[in-house]
Amino acid sequence: MTSRLTGAFLTLVVLVLIVLELPLGATFAAHERDQLRTQVERDAVVMSTFVEDALQNGGALDRTVIDHFVERTDARVVIVDQQGVVVIDTDPPSDATRSFATRPEIATALRGRVASGTRRSTTLGGSFVYVAVPVASAGTVFGAVRVTVSTKEADGNVRAYWLRLAAVAGVSLAAAGLVATLLSRSVSKPLERLEQTAAAMAGGDLSARVRSDAGPPVVRRLARTFDDMANRMEELVDAQDAFVADASHQLRNPLAALRLRIENLGAEVTPDAQDDVEGALREVERLSRLVDGLLALARADREAAIPPDRGVDLVPLLRQRGAVWSPLADERSVAIRLELERESLIALVTPDRFDQVIDNLVANALDAAPPGSTVVIAAAAEGRDLVVRVLDEGPGMTQDDRTHAFDRFWSGRGTRPFGGSGLGLSIVRKLVAADGGEVTLDEGPAGGLAAIVRLRAGEVSRP
């Protein structure tokens, strides 16, 4: 942002300098040429007055004054008579021409008018200002005087002026660049700090604050307003999470007591009422799972979503979780098989979070796996990531169901017979995201479901 603001400010300064300096330089160049032409014309008029008597009376011309003038000004003087024949040429060419009658400026002067202009000479390598004036008396033209002066000095003055203007522009740009950088930093740095704080809050760090008094007043007010909003948001989220956690915790004991009473009541009711008692027990169990899920989700939400920077070996953790779930799998006639690519697979995870993730995914897989099937827990390195897959051979899920499976309280409206609280996969996604990973669902190779957890690979931290 600093570079963009500085660039915009400098662009404006450049435009202002162009608008100011280009006309100024052009005006100075035109003034130098006009001044040179006026000076040459004045010298030519003086020269015509000096030679008027000689041309009128046919006498000899005194070259002393003319030579002195040429030596002083480095000009070329050509004097012609009424027929345009050269009388004096202070710098004649090798093929000296005796008649200048065909030269436009001489012809104009012989008609009694002043002719002036600028021409460029390729042989001499420069531009020249010429002025031709008539030598006349009482309305009769006796000849003409042409004075030609190089524009080298005037061009040098113009170039020097342009260089001075360029120097002024350079100093102005440098000063403007310094001022623009300071001003833009005073605006951009607080805004960048605000952007970083907003990104941190979006990543789950609700304690992030701007806490900045730098920058213009409007930026400072924006920072204070943002901090006030963040404080209010943190209070609301904390209150919401605390309510969910407290409510879930307070409901666990009444539900346990209710279940115990229903079980005791089941021993005393008639066989006809047993179905109602079992239905009530199932509802209590469902409510208990829902409360446990809400409590786990609240804890996951309240954890700081800061990815770990320590590597953990997943192989022992996966073997441990496989051993924990094997007894339940045996009861359901389902086998659990581990497929580990190496004896050591290091990932940047939090062990407690990773255990919860695997427990939820294996529990879902066992719920869907038919008797005689196998649940596979596989782990392998893929590029810079470590990928853990939990595969079952159940009925699988439709594409639409896989899209909504991570929504809270979603319980499988398709082919997948989920009967839980609908919070398990939401908790999984929250925990995996907290470790900087991602979890997705895909169709399994055996027609069931594949839960895929992609984690960042790391190195084992040394104590």
C-alpha positions in Angstrom: 0.0 0.0 0.0 2.9 2.4 0.8 4.3 1.9 -2.7 0.9 2.5 -4.3 0.3 5.7 -2.4 3.8 7.0 -3.0 3.5 6.1 -6.7 0.2 7.9 -7.0 1.6 11.0 -5.3 4.7 11.0 -7.5 2.6 10.6 -10.6 0.7 13.7 -9.7 3.9 15.6 -9.0 5.3 14.5 -12.4 2.2 15.7 -14.1 2.4 19.1 -12.4 6.1 19.4 -13.3 5.3 18.6 -16.9 2.5 21.1 -17.0 4.7 23.8 -15.5 8.2 23.1 -17.0 7.4 22.2 -20.6 5.7 25.6 -21.4 8.4 27.4 -19.4 11.2 25.7 -21.4 9.4 26.2 -24.7 8.8 29.9 -23.9 12.5 30.3 -23.0 13.6 28.6 -26.2 11.3 30.8 -28.3 12.5 33.9 -26.5 16.2 33.1 -27.1 15.5 32.6 -30.9 13.5 35.8 -31.1 16.1 37.7 -29.2 18.8 36.4 -31.5 16.8 37.3 -34.6 16.1 40.8 -33.2 19.8 41.3 -32.5 20.8 40.1 -36.0 18.2 42.3 -37.6 19.5 45.3 -35.7 23.0 44.6 -36.7 22.0 44.1 -40.3 20.1 47.5 -40.3 23.2 49.2 -38.8 25.4 47.5 -41.5 23.0 48.7 -44.3 23.3 52.2 -43.0 27.1 52.0 -43.0 27.3 50.8 -46.7 24.4 52.9 -48.0 26.6 55.7 -49.4 29.1 53.4 -51.0 26.4 51.3 -52.8 24.5 54.5 -53.8 27.6 56.3 -55.2 29.4 53.2 -56.5 32.3 53.8 -54.2 34.6 51.3 -52.5 33.4 49.7 -49.2 35.6 50.0 -46.1 35.8 46.4 -44.7 37.4 47.5 -41.4 34.1 47.9 -39.6 32.7 44.8 -41.2 35.7 42.6 -40.4 35.6 43.8 -36.8 31.9 43.0 -36.6 32.5 39.5 -38.0 35.4 38.9 -35.6 33.2 40.0 -32.7 30.1 38.1 -33.5 31.4 35.2 -35.7 28.7 36.1 -38.2 28.8 36.0 -42.0 28.0 39.2 -43.9 27.0 39.2 -47.5 26.5 42.6 -49.3 25.0 42.7 -52.8 24.3 45.5 -55.2 21.0 46.2 -57.0 21.4 43.2 -59.3 22.2 40.8 -56.5 25.9 40.6 -57.4 28.1 40.0 -54.4 30.1 43.0 -53.3 31.4 41.6 -50.0 31.2 38.0 -48.6 33.1 37.5 -45.4 32.9 33.7 -45.7 32.7 32.8 -49.3 32.4 29.1 -50.2 35.0 27.4 -52.4 32.8 27.7 -55.5 32.2 31.4 -54.7 29.0 32.6 -56.4 29.0 36.1 -57.6 25.2 36.5 -57.8 22.8 36.0 -55.0 19.8 37.4 -56.9 18.0 34.0 -56.8 18.3 33.6 -53.1 14.8 34.1 -51.6 15.9 36.3 -48.8 18.1 38.5 -51.0 15.3 38.8 -53.6 12.9 39.9 -50.9 15.3 42.5 -49.6 16.0 43.8 -53.1 12.2 44.4 -53.3 12.5 46.6 -50.3 11.3 44.2 -47.5 13.1 42.6 -44.6 13.5 38.8 -44.8 14.4 36.6 -41.9 14.4 33.0 -40.9 16.3 30.0 -39.7 17.9 27.3 -41.8 19.9 24.2 -41.0 23.2 23.6 -42.8 24.2 19.9 -43.1 27.7 20.9 -44.3 28.3 23.2 -41.4 26.5 21.0 -38.9 24.2 23.5 -37.3 21.3 25.9 -37.5 21.7 29.6 -38.5 19.5 32.7 -38.2 19.6 35.0 -41.2 18.3 38.5 -41.8 18.3 40.3 -45.1 17.6 44.0 -45.1 17.4 46.4 -48.1 20.0 49.2 -48.5 17.7 52.0 -49.7 17.4 55.7 -49.7 14.4 57.8 -50.7 12.5 54.7 -51.7 15.3 53.5 -54.0 16.9 50.1 -53.3 20.7 50.1 -54.0 21.4 46.7 -52.7 21.0 44.4 -49.7 22.8 43.2 -46.6 22.4 39.7 -45.3 23.7 38.8 -41.9 23.9 35.1 -40.9 24.6 34.0 -37.3 24.9 30.5 -35.9 22.3 29.5 -33.2 24.9 27.5 -31.4 25.1 29.9 -28.5 21.4 30.3 -28.2 20.9 26.5 -28.5 23.5 26.1 -25.7 21.6 28.6 -23.5 18.4 26.6 -24.2 20.0 23.3 -23.3 21.4 24.8 -20.1 18.0 26.1 -19.2 16.4 22.7 -19.9 19.1 21.0 -17.7 18.3 23.5 -14.9 14.7 22.7 -15.2 15.5 18.9 -15.1 17.6 19.5 -12.0 14.7 21.4 -10.4 12.4 18.6 -11.4 14.8 15.9 -10.0 15.1 17.7 -6.7 11.4 18.3 -6.5 10.7 14.6 -7.2 13.2 13.5 -4.6 11.6 15.8 -2.0 8.1 14.8 -3.1 9.1 11.1 -2.9 10.4 11.6 0.7 7.3 13.5 1.8 5.0 11.0 0.0 6.8 8.0 1.6 6.4 9.5 5.1 2.8 10.4 4.5 1.9 7.1 2.9 3.6 5.1 5.7 1.7 7.1 8.3 -1.5 5.9 6.6 -0.6 2.5 5.3 1.2 1.1 8.4 -1.8 1.5 10.6 -4.1 0.1 7.9 -1.7 -2.9 7.4 -1.8 -3.5 11.1 -5.6 -3.4 11.0 -5.6 -5.9 8.1 -3.3 -8.3 10.0 -5.5 -8.0 13.1 -8.6 -8.7 11.0 -6.9 -11.7 9.4 -5.9 -13.0 12.8 -9.4 -12.7 14.0 -10.7 -14.5 10.9 -8.3 -17.3 11.7 -9.8 -17.7 15.1 -7.6 -15.5 17.3 -10.4 -13.4 18.9 -7.9 -11.8 21.3 -6.1 -10.0 18.4 -6.3 -6.2 18.7 -5.0 -3.2 16.7 -4.0 -1.1 19.7 -2.5 1.6 17.6 -2.5 5.4 17.9 -0.5 6.0 14.7 -1.8 7.5 11.5 -4.2 10.3 10.7 -7.2 10.9 13.0 -9.6 9.0 10.8 -7.4 5.9 10.8 -7.0 6.1 14.6 -10.7 6.3 15.0 -11.1 3.3 12.7 -8.6 1.3 14.8 -10.4 2.2 18.0 -13.8 1.3 16.5 -12.3 -2.0 15.3 -11.0 -2.8 18.7 -14.3 -2.0 20.3 -16.0 -4.3 17.8 -13.5 -7.1 18.5 -14.0 -6.8 22.2 -17.7 -7.0 21.8 -17.4 -10.0 19.4 -15.1 -11.8 21.8 -17.5 -11.2 24.7 -20.4 -12.5 22.6 -18.5 -15.6 21.4 -17.2 -16.4 24.8 -20.7 -16.0 26.3 -22.1 -18.3 23.6 -19.5 -20.9 24.0 -19.7 -20.7 27.8 -23.5 -21.1 27.6 -23.2 -24.2 25.4 -20.6 -25.7 27.6 -22.4 -25.0 30.8 -25.7 -26.1 29.5 -24.2 -29.3 28.1 -22.4 -30.0 31.4 -25.5 -29.3 33.5 -27.6 -31.6 31.3 -25.4 -34.6 31.7 -26.3 -35.5 35.2 -30.1 -35.1 34.8 -29.9 -37.3 31.7 -27.9 -39.9 33.5 -30.4 -39.9 36.4 -33.3 -40.1 33.9 -31.8 -43.1 32.2 -31.3 -44.9 35.5 -34.9 -44.2 36.5 -36.2 -45.5 33.1 -34.0 -48.6 33.4 -35.4 -49.2 36.9 -38.9 -48.6 35.7 -38.4 -51.2 32.9 -38.1 -54.0 35.4 -41.6 -53.2 36.8 -43.7 -52.5 33.7 -45.7 -55.1 31.8 -44.3 -56.7 28.7 -46.7 -54.6 26.6 -45.0 -51.4 27.9 -41.4 -52.7 27.2 -41.4 -51.2 23.7 -42.1 -47.7 25.2 -39.4 -48.1 27.8 -36.8 -49.1 25.2 -37.9 -46.2 23.0 -37.5 -43.8 25.9 -34.0 -45.2 26.6 -33.0 -44.7 23.0 -34.2 -41.1 23.2 -32.2 -40.5 26.4 -29.1 -42.1 24.7 -29.6 -39.8 21.7 -29.9 -36.8 24.0 -26.8 -37.9 25.9 -24.8 -38.2 22.6 -26.1 -34.8 21.6 -25.0 -33.2 24.9 -21.6 -34.8 24.7 -21.2 -33.6 21.1 -22.2 -30.0 22.1 -19.7 -30.1 24.9 -16.9 -31.4 22.7 -17.8 -28.8 20.0 -17.8 -26.0 22.5 -14.3 -27.1 23.7 -13.1 -27.2 20.1 -14.4 -23.7 19.4 -12.8 -22.3 22.5 -9.3 -23.7 21.6 -7.0 -21.2 20.0 -6.8 -22.0 16.3 -3.0 -21.7 16.2 -1.3 -24.5 14.2 1.3 -26.4 16.3 5.0 -26.0 15.4 6.1 -29.3 16.9 6.3 -32.5 14.9 4.5 -35.7 16.3 5.0 -39.2 15.1 1.5 -40.5 14.0 2.4 -44.2 13.8 2.3 -44.8 17.6 -0.9 -42.7 17.9 -2.7 -44.7 15.1 -1.6 -48.0 16.5 -2.9 -47.0 19.9 -6.3 -45.9 18.5 -6.6 -49.1 16.5 -6.0 -51.1 19.7 -8.6 -49.1 21.6 -11.3 -49.7 19.0 -10.5 -53.3 18.2 -12.7 -54.8 21.0 -15.8 -52.9 19.8 -15.0 -53.9 16.2 -14.7 -57.5 17.3 -18.2 -57.3 18.9 -19.6 -56.2 15.6 -17.6 -58.8 13.6 -15.6 -56.0 11.9 -11.8 -56.1 11.4 -9.6 -53.0 11.9 -6.5 -53.0 9.7 -3.6 -50.5 9.8 -1.7 -49.6 6.6 1.2 -47.5 7.5 3.7 -46.5 4.8 6.6 -46.2 7.1 7.6 -46.8 10.7 7.7 -43.1 11.4 5.4 -40.4 9.9 5.9 -37.0 11.4 3.2 -34.4 11.2 2.5 -31.0 12.8 -0.4 -31.9 15.0 -1.6 -31.7 18.6 -1.8 -35.3 19.9 -5.1 -34.8 21.9 -6.8 -33.2 18.9 -5.5 -36.0 16.6 -6.8 -38.7 18.9 -10.3 -37.1 18.9 -10.3 -36.8 15.1 -9.4 -40.5 14.7 -11.9 -41.6 17.3 -14.7 -39.8 15.6 -13.8 -41.1 12.1 -13.4 -44.7 13.3 -16.7 -44.6 15.3 -18.5 -43.4 12.2 -16.8 -46.1 10.1 -17.8 -48.8 12.6 -21.4 -47.6 12.6 -21.5 -48.0 8.8 -19.4 -51.1 8.4 -21.5 -54.3 7.8 -20.5 -57.5 9.7 -17.5 -59.3 8.1 -16.1 -56.2 6.5 -12.9 -54.3 7.3 -12.2 -50.8 8.5 -8.8 -49.6 7.2 -6.7 -46.9 8.9 -4.0 -45.8 6.4 -1.3 -43.2 6.6 1.2 -42.1 4.0 3.3 -39.2 2.9 2.1 -37.2 -0.2 4.5 -34.5 -1.2 4.9 -32.1 1.7 1.8 -33.4 3.5 0.9 -36.5 5.5 -2.5 -38.0 4.6 -4.5 -40.3 7.0 -7.4 -42.2 5.5 -10.2 -44.1 7.4 -12.0 -46.4 4.9 -15.0 -48.6 5.5 -17.0 -50.9 3.3 -20.4 -49.6 4.2 -23.1 -48.1 1.9 -21.1 -44.9 1.4 -22.6 -41.5 0.8 -23.9 -39.6 -2.2 -22.1 -36.6 -3.5 -24.7 -34.2 -2.0 -24.4 -35.9 1.4 -20.6 -35.7 1.4 -21.0 -31.9 0.7 -23.2 -31.4 3.7 -21.7 -34.0 6.0 -19.6 -31.4 8.0 -22.6 -29.2 8.7 -23.7 -29.1 12.3 -26.6 -31.4 13.3 -26.5 -33.1 9.9 -27.4 -36.8 10.3 -27.3 -38.4 6.9 -30.3 -38.1 4.7 -28.9 -40.3 2.0 -27.5 -43.9 1.9 -25.4 -43.4 5.0 -27.3 -44.6 8.1 -25.9 -42.1 10.6 -27.8 -42.1 13.9 -25.5 -39.9 16.0 -25.9 -36.3 17.1 -24.8 -34.8 13.8 -21.8 -33.1 15.5 -19.0 -35.6 15.0 -17.8 -34.4 11.6 -18.2 -30.8 12.6 -15.9 -31.4 15.6 -13.5 -33.2 13.3 -13.3 -30.3 10.9 -12.8 -27.9 13.7 -10.0 -29.9 15.3 -8.2 -30.6 12.0 -8.4 -26.9 11.0 -6.9 -25.9 14.4 -3.8 -28.0 13.5 -3.6 -26.3 10.1 -4.9 -29.2 8.1 -8.1 -30.1 6.2 -10.5 -33.0 6.1 -12.6 -34.2 3.2 -14.9 -37.1 2.3 -14.6 -39.2 -0.8 -15.9 -42.5 -2.3 -14.0 -45.4 -0.9 -12.2 -47.9 -3.1 -14.4 -50.7 -1.9 -17.6 -48.7 -2.4 -17.8 -47.3 1.1 -16.6 -44.0 2.4 -13.1 -42.6 2.7 -12.5 -39.9 5.3 -9.3 -38.1 4.3 -7.3 -36.0 6.7 -4.4 -34.0 5.2 -1.8 -32.6 7.7 1.4 -30.7 7.3 4.5 -32.8 7.5 7.1 -31.8 10.1 10.1 -32.9 12.1 10.3 -34.4 15.6 11.1 -31.6 18.0 14.2 -32.1 20.1 14.0 -31.4 23.8 
